[in-house]
Amino acid sequence: MGIRRPALSTAVAAALIGSLGVPLVAGTASAKDGAATVREDFDGDGYQDVAVSAPRAKVGGHEWAGYVTISYGSAHGLDPARTTVITQDTAGVPGASGDNQVFGYAMVSRDLDGDGLTDLALVARDHREENNANGSVIVLWGRTTGITGQGAVRIPAPVNAQVGDDLTAGDYDGDGHVDLFMRNGDEYDDHNVLYGPFSRAGAPAREQVVKVYSTDNFINTTATGDFNGDGIEDLATFYVYENHAEGGKLWLGTKTGLSTSPKALNSAAGAAVADFDQDGYADLATRIFVNGDTEGTEEDSGTVKIYYGSASGPSQTRTQTITQNTAGVPGVSEKGDQFGGRLSAGDANKDGYPDLAVGVPGEAIGSKKKAGAVVLLKGGKNGLGGTGAQAFHQDTEGVPGVAESGDVFGASLRLLDVTGDGRADLTAGAPGENLGSIVNGGAVWMLRGATAGLTAKNSVAENPQDIGAPATKALFGENLSDDNGAGVVIP
């Protein structure tokens, strides 16, 4: 594993929260121009690439060891022949595969060292004997020949630290270098902002400690964006405790780093960020907790609420609520649909306004329960709306495969321009997909951006068997880089 296959001749939670006891974080595609500034191009060829994880996969005889794959973009979209598989046993990667290490359970893709190539930072739950730290954030460096384990490093951690919780990326001091927010110490209240650029040893240029908690709660999701339009990205953190939501906090970015006097936000079960109306302020799209209850989200029909940006941050008065009962949105709100189970922003139709991909992983397709679907909401001068919305699933003509109960298509999402035509393409995961007799092997699909938004024409799929990766109960596609959302329960 870790060997990149030859290129073609033409350029071609809630589940994990419950299982691991640690939260995932929301995607960090952000900035006021609507996700276009975040490049995920690991080899620098101009096509955006897709990192996929199978954090529960059995590797080398170890249960829930996990692996990640890098699929390189091209004019032909994703292709198994241009996909790299990396585990903790790959040469150069720190540590070794082990039980319950869930390598890649959270990932962010940004240029951490400032060399122009995107790097992949990912979390593993290993134990570090040298300093008695629990967990690692491992950086795989971008290379023009493609990512391997060569030179990979752990970000340094203090003695007895808990490392990697709530991993989020952004430029919180506006200096043009990417910073990482995460837990990286032994004090429960404290998280660290590691300011870039990072050295090839994984060391940040400087650090800031932020006391993120005010009560006995924990962060369930985060989001990054320039919500007040000052040119510096801000950080939103959201909280839950036991069975109820605990609101959120907005930490404004400044020239010296994150402000330590946060503003209050409403709760969110998951989030995505873009300037959907192109007014110069990043907007916050969230999935809400019904009645503030965090239990039973898998039975919720799902509601997406958008807080539009303003000079003071996400507005509490200019908001919008969208469900499957909203005019123009395909489908009908039904128990267990989980509309908004994952969210991702990008401009699919190249009209200059970012769109919002909404995962509906619990959607029934005919009699097939929890087969899953994705809805695309179009952005415009008035923001998001149901007009022109589209829905896709495995029974959509042109989409490879067949919808089956428990596939949870749309359980992970990313809108990225993989084909290099200026339109964001949809990568969607169905971690519950069965591969013949292999249960929950998982797979991902890519649907192309088009004038109308998205199209199933020339869509492609990829699964672990296609790339020679472990497949048995791998739940491949459970997470995509920068899509570390709240997750869904896999049947």
C-alpha positions as CSV (number, residue, x, y, z in Angstrom):
1,M,0.0,0.0,0.0
2,G,1.0,3.6,-0.5
3,I,2.1,2.9,-4.1
4,R,0.6,5.3,-6.7
5,R,-0.7,3.5,-9.7
6,P,0.5,4.7,-13.1
7,A,-1.3,7.7,-14.6
8,L,-3.4,7.3,-17.7
9,S,-2.1,8.5,-20.9
10,T,-4.7,11.3,-20.9
11,A,-5.2,13.7,-18.0
12,V,-8.0,11.9,-16.3
13,A,-20.4,10.5,13.4
14,A,-22.9,10.6,15.1
15,A,-21.8,7.1,14.2
16,L,-18.2,7.9,15.1
17,I,-19.1,10.1,18.0
18,G,-21.1,7.2,19.5
19,S,-18.4,4.6,18.7
20,L,-15.3,6.6,19.6
21,G,-16.5,9.1,22.2
22,V,-14.9,11.9,20.3
23,P,-16.5,14.5,18.0
24,L,-15.9,15.2,14.4
25,V,-15.8,18.7,12.9
26,A,-17.5,20.4,10.0
27,G,-15.8,21.0,6.7
28,T,-13.6,24.1,6.4
29,A,-14.2,25.0,2.7
30,S,-14.7,28.7,3.3
31,A,-13.8,32.3,2.7
32,K,-16.0,35.1,1.4
33,D,-15.6,34.2,-2.3
34,G,-17.4,30.9,-1.6
35,A,-15.1,27.9,-1.2
36,A,-13.2,28.8,-4.4
37,T,-10.1,29.8,-2.5
38,V,-9.6,26.4,-0.9
39,R,-7.6,24.2,-3.3
40,E,-7.3,20.5,-2.8
41,D,-4.6,19.8,-5.3
42,F,-2.0,17.5,-3.8
43,D,0.2,17.2,-7.0
44,G,-0.2,20.7,-8.3
45,D,-1.5,19.7,-11.8
46,G,-4.4,22.2,-11.6
47,Y,-7.1,19.5,-11.0
48,Q,-8.6,19.2,-7.5
49,D,-8.1,15.9,-5.8
50,V,-10.3,13.9,-3.4
51,A,-9.1,12.3,-0.1
52,V,-11.4,9.5,1.1
53,S,-11.1,7.6,4.4
54,A,-12.2,4.2,5.6
55,P,-11.4,4.8,9.3
56,R,-13.0,1.6,10.5
57,A,-11.3,-0.8,8.0
58,K,-9.4,-3.8,9.2
59,V,-5.7,-3.4,8.2
60,G,-3.0,-5.9,8.8
61,G,-5.2,-7.9,11.1
62,H,-6.1,-4.9,13.2
63,E,-9.7,-4.0,13.7
64,W,-10.7,-0.4,13.1
65,A,-7.2,0.5,12.0
66,G,-8.2,2.6,9.0
67,Y,-6.7,3.9,5.8
68,V,-7.1,6.8,3.4
69,T,-7.0,7.1,-0.3
70,I,-6.0,10.0,-2.6
71,S,-7.8,10.1,-6.0
72,Y,-6.2,12.5,-8.4
73,G,-8.4,14.7,-10.5
74,S,-8.3,14.9,-14.3
75,A,-10.4,15.8,-17.3
76,H,-12.0,12.3,-17.0
77,G,-12.8,12.7,-13.3
78,L,-11.8,10.1,-10.7
79,D,-10.1,6.9,-11.7
80,P,-9.0,3.9,-9.7
81,A,-5.8,3.8,-11.7
82,R,-4.8,7.2,-10.3
83,T,-5.6,6.4,-6.7
84,T,-3.1,6.0,-3.8
85,V,-3.9,3.9,-0.7
86,I,-2.1,5.0,2.5
87,T,-2.2,3.3,6.0
88,Q,0.0,3.8,9.0
89,D,2.0,0.9,7.7
90,T,2.9,2.8,4.5
91,A,6.7,3.6,4.4
92,G,7.4,6.9,6.0
93,V,4.1,7.3,7.9
94,P,4.7,7.7,11.7
95,G,3.5,4.8,13.9
96,A,2.0,1.5,12.8
97,S,-1.5,0.2,12.2
98,G,-3.2,-0.9,15.4
99,D,-6.6,-1.8,16.8
100,N,-9.0,1.1,17.1
101,Q,-6.6,3.7,15.7
102,V,-9.2,4.9,13.1
103,F,-6.5,6.4,10.9
104,G,-8.1,9.2,8.9
105,Y,-11.3,9.6,11.0
106,A,-10.9,13.4,10.5
107,M,-8.9,15.1,7.7
108,V,-8.2,18.6,6.4
109,S,-6.5,19.5,3.1
110,R,-4.6,22.7,2.9
111,D,-1.2,24.0,2.0
112,L,0.5,23.9,5.4
113,D,4.1,24.7,4.5
114,G,3.4,27.4,1.9
115,D,5.0,25.5,-1.1
116,G,1.9,25.8,-3.3
117,L,1.0,22.2,-3.0
118,T,-1.9,21.0,-0.8
119,D,-1.0,18.8,2.1
120,L,-3.2,16.3,4.0
121,A,-3.5,16.5,7.8
122,L,-5.3,13.6,9.4
123,V,-6.1,12.3,12.8
124,A,-5.2,8.9,14.2
125,R,-6.1,7.6,17.7
126,D,-2.7,6.0,18.3
127,H,-0.8,6.2,21.6
128,R,2.6,7.9,21.5
129,E,5.0,6.2,23.8
130,E,7.7,8.9,23.6
131,N,5.5,11.5,25.4
132,N,2.5,9.5,26.6
133,A,0.2,11.5,24.2
134,N,-3.0,10.0,23.0
135,G,-3.7,10.7,19.3
136,S,-1.8,12.1,16.4
137,V,-2.3,14.7,13.7
138,I,-0.2,13.3,10.9
139,V,0.8,15.5,7.9
140,L,1.3,13.9,4.5
141,W,3.0,16.4,2.3
142,G,1.9,17.3,-1.2
143,R,4.3,16.4,-4.0
144,T,4.3,16.9,-7.7
145,T,4.6,13.1,-8.1
146,G,1.7,12.6,-5.7
147,I,1.3,12.0,-2.0
148,T,3.2,9.1,-0.4
149,G,4.3,8.5,3.2
150,Q,7.7,10.1,2.4
151,G,8.6,12.7,4.9
152,A,5.3,12.4,6.8
153,V,5.4,13.8,10.3
154,R,3.4,14.0,13.5
155,I,2.6,17.5,14.6
156,P,4.5,17.9,17.9
157,A,2.5,17.4,21.1
158,P,3.2,18.1,24.8
159,V,3.6,15.3,27.3
160,N,0.3,13.6,28.3
161,A,-1.6,15.5,25.6
162,Q,-4.9,14.6,24.0
163,V,-4.3,15.4,20.3
164,G,-6.5,16.0,17.3
165,D,-10.0,16.6,18.6
166,D,-11.9,19.2,16.5
167,L,-9.2,19.6,13.8
168,T,-10.1,22.6,11.7
169,A,-8.2,24.8,9.2
170,G,-8.3,28.5,8.4
171,D,-6.2,31.6,8.2
172,Y,-7.1,33.2,11.5
173,D,-4.5,36.0,11.4
174,G,-4.9,36.9,7.8
175,D,-1.1,36.5,7.0
176,G,-1.7,34.2,4.0
177,H,-0.6,31.1,5.9
178,V,-2.9,28.3,6.9
179,D,-3.5,27.7,10.6
180,L,-4.8,24.6,12.4
181,F,-7.3,24.7,15.3
182,M,-7.4,21.5,17.5
183,R,-6.9,20.1,20.9
184,N,-3.2,19.6,21.5
185,G,-2.7,19.5,25.3
186,D,-3.6,17.9,28.6
187,E,-6.1,20.6,29.8
188,Y,-9.7,19.9,28.9
189,D,-10.7,23.5,28.6
190,D,-7.9,24.4,26.2
191,H,-7.5,24.1,22.5
192,N,-4.6,25.4,20.4
193,V,-4.3,27.5,17.3
194,L,-1.2,26.4,15.5
195,Y,-0.2,29.2,13.2
196,G,1.4,28.5,9.8
197,P,3.6,28.2,8.0
198,F,4.5,24.7,9.3
199,S,8.0,23.4,9.1
200,R,8.7,20.0,7.4
201,A,9.1,18.7,11.0
202,G,5.5,19.6,11.6
203,A,6.2,22.6,13.9
204,P,4.0,25.7,13.6
205,A,5.4,29.2,13.5
206,R,3.7,30.0,16.8
207,E,0.8,28.8,19.0
208,Q,-2.1,30.3,20.8
209,V,-4.1,28.7,23.6
210,V,-7.9,29.3,23.5
211,K,-10.2,28.3,26.3
212,V,-13.1,27.1,24.3
213,Y,-15.4,25.7,27.0
214,S,-17.4,27.6,29.6
215,T,-19.4,24.6,30.9
216,D,-19.2,20.8,30.9
217,N,-19.9,20.4,27.2
218,F,-17.9,19.5,24.2
219,I,-17.5,20.7,20.6
220,N,-19.6,18.7,18.2
221,T,-18.8,20.6,15.0
222,T,-16.9,23.7,13.7
223,A,-16.8,26.0,10.7
224,T,-14.4,28.5,9.2
225,G,-15.2,31.6,7.1
226,D,-14.8,35.3,6.8
227,F,-18.2,36.0,8.3
228,N,-17.8,39.7,8.9
229,G,-16.0,40.5,5.6
230,D,-12.8,42.0,7.0
231,G,-10.6,39.7,5.0
232,I,-9.6,37.5,7.9
233,E,-11.2,34.1,8.5
234,D,-13.2,33.5,11.7
235,L,-13.9,30.3,13.6
236,A,-17.3,29.0,14.7
237,T,-17.5,26.3,17.4
238,F,-20.7,24.5,18.3
239,Y,-21.4,22.6,21.5
240,V,-23.5,19.7,22.9
241,Y,-23.9,18.1,26.3
242,E,-25.6,14.8,26.9
243,N,-28.8,15.0,24.9
244,H,-29.1,18.7,24.3
245,A,-27.5,21.4,22.2
246,E,-25.5,24.1,23.9
247,G,-25.3,26.8,21.3
248,G,-22.2,28.1,19.6
249,K,-19.4,30.7,19.7
250,L,-17.9,32.9,17.0
251,W,-14.2,33.6,17.5
252,L,-13.3,36.5,15.1
253,G,-10.0,36.4,13.3
254,T,-7.7,39.4,13.8
255,K,-4.3,40.4,12.6
256,T,-2.9,38.9,15.8
257,G,-5.0,35.8,15.7
258,L,-8.3,34.6,17.1
259,S,-10.1,36.9,19.4
260,T,-10.6,35.4,22.9
261,S,-13.9,37.1,23.4
262,P,-16.4,35.1,21.4
263,K,-19.9,36.1,20.2
264,A,-22.8,33.8,20.8
265,L,-24.2,31.7,18.0
266,N,-27.1,29.3,17.8
267,S,-26.5,25.5,17.8
268,A,-25.6,23.5,14.7
269,A,-25.5,19.7,14.1
270,G,-23.3,20.3,11.0
271,A,-22.2,23.2,8.9
272,A,-20.8,24.4,5.6
273,V,-19.6,27.9,4.6
274,A,-19.8,30.0,1.4
275,D,-20.9,33.4,0.2
276,F,-24.1,32.1,-1.4
277,D,-25.3,35.6,-2.4
278,Q,-21.9,37.1,-3.2
279,D,-22.3,40.1,-1.0
280,G,-18.8,39.9,0.5
281,Y,-19.7,38.1,3.7
282,A,-19.4,34.3,4.2
283,D,-22.7,32.7,5.1
284,L,-23.2,29.8,7.5
285,A,-25.3,26.9,6.4
286,T,-26.3,24.5,9.3
287,R,-28.3,21.5,10.0
288,I,-30.4,22.2,13.1
289,F,-31.1,20.1,16.2
290,V,-34.9,19.8,16.4
291,N,-36.0,21.4,19.7
292,G,-32.3,21.4,20.8
293,D,-32.4,17.6,21.2
294,T,-29.2,15.9,20.1
295,E,-30.6,12.4,20.5
296,G,-32.5,10.7,17.7
297,T,-31.1,12.8,14.9
298,E,-31.2,9.6,12.7
299,E,-35.0,9.7,13.0
300,D,-35.2,13.4,12.1
301,S,-36.6,14.5,8.7
302,G,-33.9,17.2,8.6
303,T,-33.8,21.0,8.4
304,V,-31.2,23.3,7.0
305,K,-30.9,26.8,8.3
306,I,-28.7,29.5,6.7
307,Y,-27.4,32.5,8.6
308,Y,-26.3,35.1,6.1
309,G,-23.1,37.0,6.9
310,S,-22.9,40.6,7.9
311,A,-20.4,43.2,9.3
312,S,-21.0,41.7,12.7
313,G,-20.9,38.0,11.6
314,P,-23.6,35.5,10.9
315,S,-26.9,37.4,11.1
316,Q,-29.5,36.3,13.6
317,T,-32.3,38.2,11.7
318,R,-31.4,37.5,8.0
319,T,-31.8,33.8,8.0
320,Q,-33.5,31.1,5.8
321,T,-34.9,27.7,6.6
322,I,-35.1,25.0,4.0
323,T,-36.5,21.5,4.2
324,Q,-37.7,19.0,1.6
325,N,-41.1,20.6,1.9
326,T,-39.7,23.9,0.7
327,A,-41.1,24.9,-2.7
328,G,-38.9,23.5,-5.5
329,V,-36.9,21.1,-3.3
330,P,-37.3,17.5,-4.6
331,G,-38.9,15.0,-2.2
332,V,-41.0,15.3,0.9
333,S,-39.9,15.6,4.5
334,E,-40.2,12.2,6.1
335,K,-39.1,10.7,9.3
336,G,-35.5,9.6,9.2
337,D,-34.5,11.4,5.9
338,Q,-31.8,13.4,7.7
339,F,-31.9,16.2,5.2
340,G,-28.7,18.1,5.9
341,G,-26.9,15.0,7.3
342,R,-23.9,16.4,5.4
343,L,-23.4,19.8,3.7
344,S,-20.8,21.0,1.2
345,A,-20.6,24.3,-0.8
346,G,-19.2,25.0,-4.3
347,D,-20.2,26.5,-7.6
348,A,-21.5,23.6,-9.6
349,N,-23.0,25.6,-12.5
350,K,-20.3,28.2,-12.9
351,D,-22.6,31.2,-12.5
352,G,-20.5,32.8,-9.8
353,Y,-22.7,31.9,-6.9
354,P,-21.8,28.9,-4.7
355,D,-24.4,26.1,-4.4
356,L,-25.1,23.9,-1.5
357,A,-25.0,20.1,-1.7
358,V,-27.3,18.6,1.0
359,G,-26.9,14.9,2.0
360,V,-30.2,13.1,2.6
361,P,-28.6,9.8,3.7
362,G,-31.8,8.4,5.3
363,E,-33.9,9.0,2.2
364,A,-36.0,6.0,1.0
365,I,-35.8,5.3,-2.7
366,G,-39.1,3.5,-3.4
367,S,-39.2,0.7,-0.8
368,K,-35.5,0.8,-0.2
369,K,-35.1,2.3,3.2
370,K,-32.0,4.5,4.0
371,A,-30.8,4.2,0.4
372,G,-29.8,7.9,0.5
373,A,-29.8,10.8,-1.9
374,V,-28.2,14.2,-2.4
375,V,-30.0,17.5,-3.1
376,L,-28.3,20.5,-4.8
377,L,-29.6,23.9,-3.8
378,K,-28.7,26.8,-6.1
379,G,-27.1,30.0,-4.9
380,G,-28.0,33.4,-6.3
381,K,-28.2,37.1,-5.5
382,N,-30.9,36.4,-2.9
383,G,-29.0,33.5,-1.4
384,L,-30.1,29.8,-1.5
385,G,-33.5,28.6,-2.5
386,G,-35.5,25.7,-3.8
387,T,-35.8,27.0,-7.4
388,G,-34.0,24.7,-9.8
389,A,-32.9,22.3,-7.0
390,Q,-31.9,18.8,-8.1
391,A,-31.8,15.4,-6.5
392,F,-29.6,12.4,-7.3
393,H,-29.4,8.9,-6.0
394,Q,-28.2,5.5,-7.2
395,D,-31.4,4.9,-9.2
396,T,-31.0,8.2,-11.1
397,E,-30.4,7.4,-14.7
398,G,-26.7,7.6,-15.5
399,V,-25.5,7.0,-11.9
400,P,-23.6,3.8,-11.6
401,G,-25.0,1.1,-9.3
402,V,-28.4,0.4,-7.9
403,A,-30.0,1.9,-4.8
404,E,-30.3,-0.6,-1.9
405,S,-31.5,-0.3,1.6
406,G,-28.8,0.9,4.0
407,D,-26.5,2.3,1.4
408,V,-26.8,5.8,2.9
409,F,-25.7,7.5,-0.3
410,G,-24.8,11.1,0.6
411,A,-23.4,10.3,4.0
412,S,-20.3,12.2,3.0
413,L,-20.1,15.1,0.4
414,R,-17.6,17.4,-1.3
415,L,-18.1,19.9,-4.1
416,L,-14.7,20.2,-5.8
417,D,-13.7,21.0,-9.3
418,V,-12.1,17.6,-10.0
419,T,-12.4,17.8,-13.8
420,G,-10.8,21.3,-14.1
421,D,-13.6,22.9,-16.1
422,G,-14.4,25.6,-13.6
423,R,-17.5,23.8,-12.3
424,A,-17.6,22.1,-8.9
425,D,-18.2,18.3,-9.2
426,L,-19.9,16.3,-6.5
427,T,-18.1,13.5,-4.7
428,A,-20.6,11.6,-2.6
429,G,-20.0,8.6,-0.3
430,A,-22.2,5.6,0.4
431,P,-20.3,3.8,3.2
432,G,-23.2,1.3,3.6
433,E,-22.8,0.1,0.0
434,N,-22.4,-3.7,-0.2
435,L,-19.9,-5.0,-2.6
436,G,-21.3,-8.4,-3.7
437,S,-21.1,-10.5,-0.6
438,I,-19.0,-7.9,1.3
439,V,-21.3,-6.0,3.7
440,N,-20.7,-2.3,4.2
441,G,-17.7,-2.2,1.9
442,G,-18.6,1.4,0.8
443,A,-18.0,3.4,-2.3
444,V,-17.8,7.0,-3.6
445,W,-19.3,8.6,-6.7
446,M,-18.4,11.6,-8.7
447,L,-21.1,13.6,-10.6
448,R,-20.0,16.4,-12.9
449,G,-20.8,20.0,-12.6
450,A,-22.9,21.3,-15.5
451,T,-24.8,24.4,-16.7
452,A,-27.9,23.2,-15.0
453,G,-26.0,22.4,-11.7
454,L,-25.0,18.7,-11.7
455,T,-25.4,16.0,-14.2
456,A,-25.4,12.2,-13.9
457,K,-23.9,11.9,-17.4
458,N,-20.4,10.5,-17.4
459,S,-20.6,10.0,-13.6
460,V,-18.2,7.4,-12.1
461,A,-17.9,5.3,-9.0
462,E,-15.0,3.8,-7.1
463,N,-14.8,1.2,-4.3
464,P,-12.1,-0.5,-2.3
465,Q,-12.1,-3.5,-4.6
466,D,-11.3,-1.2,-7.5
467,I,-8.1,0.0,-5.9
468,G,-6.9,-3.1,-4.1
469,A,-7.7,-1.8,-0.6
470,P,-9.3,-3.7,2.3
471,A,-13.1,-3.9,1.7
472,T,-14.7,-6.0,4.4
473,K,-16.8,-3.7,6.5
474,A,-14.5,-0.9,5.5
475,L,-17.2,1.7,5.2
476,F,-15.2,3.3,2.5
477,G,-16.4,6.9,1.9
478,E,-17.5,7.4,5.5
479,N,-15.5,10.6,5.5
480,L,-14.0,12.9,2.8
481,S,-11.3,15.5,3.5
482,D,-12.8,18.8,4.8
483,D,-16.1,17.0,5.2
484,N,-15.7,16.1,8.9
485,G,-19.4,16.5,9.7
486,A,-21.6,15.1,12.3
487,G,-21.9,11.9,10.5
488,V,-24.8,9.4,10.1
489,V,-25.6,6.1,11.7
490,I,-24.7,3.3,9.3
491,P,-27.4,0.6,9.4
